[in-house]
Amino acid sequence: MTTRIGIAGITGRMGRLLVEEVQAAGAILSGGCARSATPGGAPIFPDITALAAASDVVIDFTNAATAQATAAAMAASGKPWVLGSSGLSAADEAAVEAAARAIPVIYASNFSAGVNLVLALARQMGAALPADAYDAEIVEMHHRQKVDAPSGTAIGMGRAVAAGRGVRLEEVMESGRDGHTGPRRTGAIGFAALRGGQVVGEHTLIFASGTEHIALTHRAFDRRSFATGAVRAAQWSIGKPARLYSMMDVLGMG
């Protein structure tokens, strides 16, 4: 059976790419939620509940401010939810985890296959390079319109390194250093966020010791890679049991 895919935020920059990728994948575009009608004439639903009812799975790249309400609506719908919104708070993520007890939720900081391979390597490097000898720093740059920092992908990198080292990122994260900060904490994972122009996304993970530096970099030149991965995740989600999944699971690396 052909999958019916709904898109929350269908008229946005990612939404328009998702429309194209849904069609390219041979799936059915069931419609979307948006503030105005779409140029292509896709059905517009008044809210996420109505969209989910008309779809087999919903892809959501909207604002983090809607995450908790959407989580409750999707859990009630019984339909899979592919979530790519960034900037979620701890309370937002708790709502996502609660929804995953009722439905399959694929939540990823980045749906690009390349980024997820980088995340896998980041975890391995975190495990192999001891925190007392190798300082981990993450530098990211995005377009000037991006409203959250550090980026979701940068946070994902930090979590991968922390997991490799057997700690929680929240315990070791240092972001936005300014002024007289004192010496760097041993074991800290540092973040620097750059904003400017129309950069789609650049992320570099650096491990620095007294004798060597190792850098792992991913550069995105087109948002389409995110849309392609999200549609792949949506099709993969059909028939899966309720659980919180990542793009690693979709790629068979979970």
RAURBEL-V90806 format. One record per helix or strand. SS is the DSSP state (2 for helix, 1 for strand). FROM is the first residue (numbers start at 1). LEN is the number of residues. If there is no record, write none. Layout:
SS/FROM/LEN ; SS/FROM/LEN
//
This chain:
1/4/5 ; 2/13/12 ; 1/28/6 ; 1/44/1 ; 2/48/6 ; 1/57/4 ; 2/64/14 ; 1/80/4 ; 2/90/10 ; 1/104/4 ; 2/113/16 ; 1/135/8 ; 2/152/14 ; 2/169/4 ; 1/173/3 ; 1/189/7 ; 1/201/8 ; 1/213/8 ; 2/224/14 ; 1/243/3 ; 2/247/4
//
